[in-house]
Amino acid sequence: MKELQVGKLTKAEVTDYEEQCAIIEECEESAIDFLVAVRKVKEKRLYRQEFGTFAEFCKAKCKISKGHIYKLFAEQKVRKEI
């Protein structure tokens, strides 16, 4: 799984990244909004200007490991299916 893809973000991506980080930081009590924002950052690799990997982003911005984020993603998927 090759994740390291460092590069400058477009202006639109910078704006999107900043919006998603604001949601992550402000909405910790809202798990759904938090996970939606984190998933968007991951899928679009919006972290790449500030962090080399998604794992680094998770540790710095979310204060939890990438593995834990993936577990939360899996739980969210199961809940949607129920």
Order of alpha helices (4+ residues) and beta strands (2+ residues): alpha-alpha-alpha-alpha
